[in-house]
Amino acid sequence: MWSIPTTNRRILAFILGLCGLALLGPGETAAQQPPANPAPAQASSTPVDPPLVQANVQTPVIRVTKPKLDHYKGHVLAFNLAAVIVQSDANPKFIWSFQYSPELRTKVIELLNTGGYRNGDRIQVYCHPGTMVAVKFKGRPSGSGSS
């Protein structure tokens, strides 16, 4: 029949012994443990805990700095309700297209009603770093003057 080497027999016996202890061990150890100490009864009316001391704790002042805005200088190529397209002053090959933030969109509608920016107007567009969403403009629109 099958013959099991002695080292494998010892390992098998050890594993079976551990399984047996696992099945029988917890019931016996729980019975052998002494019961938990009950909470001591208060004999007098004095409080057990010491009174809390009023500490003079000052909350730290957190200064929130406004993030610096990226700005782009150039000439307006197109200005409409959807976006403004700007060509760089420094390098004419750089052309940027900016959408508007919700706060700026109301200003853009007012600008478009008065004429708005026209092709060639100088403009500075400010936006949050990493985005191409315009937050504010700087520059004089030529459409708002006399025609």
Secondary structure, DSSP 8 states (H G I E B T S, - for coil): -----HHHHHHHHHHHHHHHHHHHHHHHHHHHS----------SSS-SS--------------------EEEEEEEEEE-SS-EEEEESS-TT-EEEEEE-HHHHHHHHHHHHTT---TT-EEEEEE-TT--EEEEEES--GGGS--
